[in-house]
Amino acid sequence: MELHYLDFEFSDEDAGHGSFDAMASVVPHRLPPLLEEVAAVLRWAHAAFGAPAALEDGGDWDFDLHAIAEPDRPLAVRYDAATSEVDLAGAGAAARVTLTLTLGGTSVFCRALREAFPLD
């Protein structure tokens, strides 16, 4: 799948793990396709590597998802694994919503993510 909204930046760690950070800021009519793109990435990760778990607890991958409505109002956002959708509450009539997604994982996870999505 080609990503249109998420532009990931990669950081690797000495332990062989890595993380991908992306931020996208959109006007209201672009929010549904952004949320679908985030859901597609998380759906893939769940299907390929199972439920997220902290790497220090032996997990293969984990993620962190946040959203803010302009000017600086945090929004409730979460990925629902049961429906494979991203739920966002409270965006209302915000002029712009900024969403951040961080994915961290083992070297195997990072390699697979790069193969599944054109990140570079």
Number of C-alpha atoms within 10 A of each C-alpha: 9 10 15 10 18 20 15 19 13 16 11 15 10 6 8 11 18 20 21 19 17 17 17 17 19 17 13 14 9 13 20 12 13 20 18 15 20 21 21 17 17 24 20 15 22 16 10 12 16 13 14 17 15 13 14 7 7 9 16 22 25 20 18 12 17 16 23 20 21 15 11 10 13 16 17 14 18 16 19 13 14 6 10 15 18 21 13 16 11 13 20 9 11 14 12 18 24 19 22 16 18 17 23 25 25 21 18 14 20 22 12 14 19 11 10 14 13 12 15 8
